[in-house]
Amino acid sequence: MSTVITDNLTGKTSAGNVTITSEGGAATQSLQQGLAKAWTVDASSAAGNVGDSLNNSSFSDVATGRTEITLTNPMSASTDWCVTQGSTSNYPYNCKATTSTTHRLDTVNGSGTFSDGSSNGQVTGDLA
């Protein structure tokens, strides 16, 4: 087995196109398409803290149970990218892209009322 040590990968046909073969060898996938473009762990803007994150520049407490996250590097021009959400202290309610650089994570309590808590989120799609 060989080991490749590098700082950059560049596609041969197109610089931004690197394809990998599936574990079983039957399929291929674009490496760039399969990567999370941003993630957030334990975000609680009401408390003013974030456990850890990637590609996020700021967190805003929009309202009770509603956190808006601004990305450092924007997604494609449309809002057709995916935000998935989990919560460690409440229930995930709504997560959506609002612009190419922002998305919202909303949480509710057991009664379905917006409630501040910690959220985890992941963004997938195309970077601009």
ZAZADREN-536140 format. One record per residue (C-alpha): y, z negated, x negated; residue number from 1; residue in three letters. Coordinates in Angstrom, 3 decimals. Example, Ala and Ser with C-alpha at 12.3 -4.5 7.8 and 13.67 -1.06 7.14 Angstrom:
BEGIN
         yy         zz         xx   seq   type
     -4.500     -7.800    -12.300     1    ala
     -1.060     -7.140    -13.670     2    ser
***
This chain:
BEGIN
         yy         zz         xx   seq   type
      0.000      0.000      0.000     1    met
      3.491      0.854     -1.215     2    ser
      6.641     -1.200     -0.829     3    thr
      9.984      0.461     -0.188     4    val
     13.047     -1.494     -1.280     5    ile
     16.362     -0.011     -0.178     6    thr
     19.784     -0.847      1.202     7    asp
     20.140      2.317      3.315     8    asn
     17.903      4.642      5.306     9    leu
     19.104      8.172      5.980    10    thr
     17.259     10.719      8.097    11    gly
     16.191     13.948      6.371    12    lys
     17.001     16.320      9.285    13    thr
     20.011     14.343     10.527    14    ser
     21.593     11.381      8.726    15    ala
     21.519      9.170     11.844    16    gly
     17.988     10.039     12.903    17    asn
     15.095      8.027     11.478    18    val
     11.779      8.201     13.355    19    thr
      8.983      5.661     13.075    20    ile
      5.336      5.967     14.138    21    thr
      3.921      3.479     16.664    22    ser
      1.454      0.785     15.652    23    glu
     -1.450      2.840     17.019    24    gly
     -0.154      6.068     15.491    25    gly
     -0.096      7.967     18.786    26    ala
      3.660      7.989     19.413    27    ala
      6.971      8.100     17.581    28    thr
     10.282      6.443     18.353    29    gln
     13.826      6.725     17.092    30    ser
     14.510      3.678     14.929    31    leu
     18.166      3.476     16.028    32    gln
     17.271      3.607     19.755    33    gln
     14.835      0.728     19.399    34    gly
     17.223     -1.776     17.835    35    leu
     19.259     -4.461     19.579    36    ala
     22.933     -3.650     18.960    37    lys
     24.217     -7.162     19.699    38    ala
     22.783    -10.537     20.661    39    trp
     24.001    -14.008     21.482    40    thr
     22.103    -17.296     21.393    41    val
     23.227    -20.401     23.256    42    asp
     26.693    -19.145     24.251    43    ala
     28.729    -21.662     26.205    44    ser
     32.350    -20.555     26.292    45    ser
     33.313    -23.493     28.532    46    ala
     32.195    -25.790     25.704    47    ala
     33.663    -23.421     23.114    48    gly
     30.525    -22.917     21.059    49    asn
     27.926    -20.285     20.202    50    val
     24.624    -21.021     18.502    51    gly
     24.376    -17.666     16.721    52    asp
     25.305    -14.051     17.362    53    ser
     25.380    -10.491     16.046    54    leu
     28.172     -7.936     16.664    55    asn
     30.293    -10.302     18.775    56    asn
     33.940    -10.952     17.967    57    ser
     34.952    -13.349     20.756    58    ser
     33.764    -15.286     23.783    59    phe
     36.004    -15.969     26.797    60    ser
     35.547    -18.464     29.611    61    asp
     36.453    -16.144     32.528    62    val
     35.630    -18.702     35.242    63    ala
     33.021    -21.355     35.993    64    thr
     29.642    -19.895     35.063    65    gly
     31.151    -16.639     33.782    66    arg
     31.417    -15.747     30.096    67    thr
     32.857    -12.493     28.764    68    glu
     31.773    -11.370     25.308    69    ile
     33.727     -8.881     23.194    70    thr
     31.762     -6.751     20.750    71    leu
     32.921     -6.178     17.177    72    thr
     31.546     -2.605     17.172    73    asn
     31.803     -0.804     20.533    74    pro
     28.989      0.798     22.456    75    met
     29.114      4.423     23.631    76    ser
     32.160      5.338     25.735    77    ala
     30.404      4.793     29.072    78    ser
     29.146      1.477     30.391    79    thr
     25.620      2.898     30.633    80    asp
     24.076      0.449     28.226    81    trp
     21.816     -2.489     28.921    82    cys
     22.582     -6.186     28.756    83    val
     19.676     -8.581     29.283    84    thr
     20.170    -12.282     29.781    85    gln
     18.383    -15.589     29.691    86    gly
     19.682    -19.111     30.107    87    ser
     18.665    -22.406     28.592    88    thr
     20.366    -24.718     31.090    89    ser
     20.969    -22.708     34.294    90    asn
     19.670    -19.568     35.935    91    tyr
     20.726    -16.102     34.781    92    pro
     22.612    -14.458     37.631    93    tyr
     24.377    -11.340     36.480    94    asn
     24.832     -9.519     33.227    95    cys
     26.700     -6.278     32.967    96    lys
     28.719     -4.044     30.705    97    ala
     32.364     -4.066     31.778    98    thr
     33.857     -1.745     29.117    99    thr
     32.543     -0.174     25.911   100    ser
     33.486     -3.379     24.065   101    thr
     32.869     -6.154     26.617   102    thr
     30.068     -7.514     28.768   103    his
     29.661    -10.540     30.998   104    arg
     26.965    -13.174     31.269   105    leu
     27.007    -15.193     34.518   106    asp
     24.905    -18.268     35.314   107    thr
     24.261    -20.238     38.509   108    val
     22.710    -23.619     39.228   109    asn
     19.661    -24.282     41.435   110    gly
     21.815    -23.988     44.567   111    ser
     23.067    -20.534     43.585   112    gly
     26.597    -21.731     42.781   113    thr
     28.285    -20.486     39.609   114    phe
     27.824    -23.210     37.023   115    ser
     28.645    -23.488     33.317   116    asp
     25.664    -23.513     31.031   117    gly
     24.285    -21.887     27.943   118    ser
     23.333    -18.208     28.004   119    ser
     21.406    -15.916     25.718   120    asn
     22.029    -12.179     25.821   121    gly
     20.959     -8.954     24.159   122    gln
     22.635     -5.542     24.208   123    val
     20.709     -2.295     23.762   124    thr
     21.944      1.284     23.916   125    gly
     24.008      3.613     21.768   126    asp
     26.779      2.411     19.471   127    leu
     29.897      4.581     19.555   128    ala
***
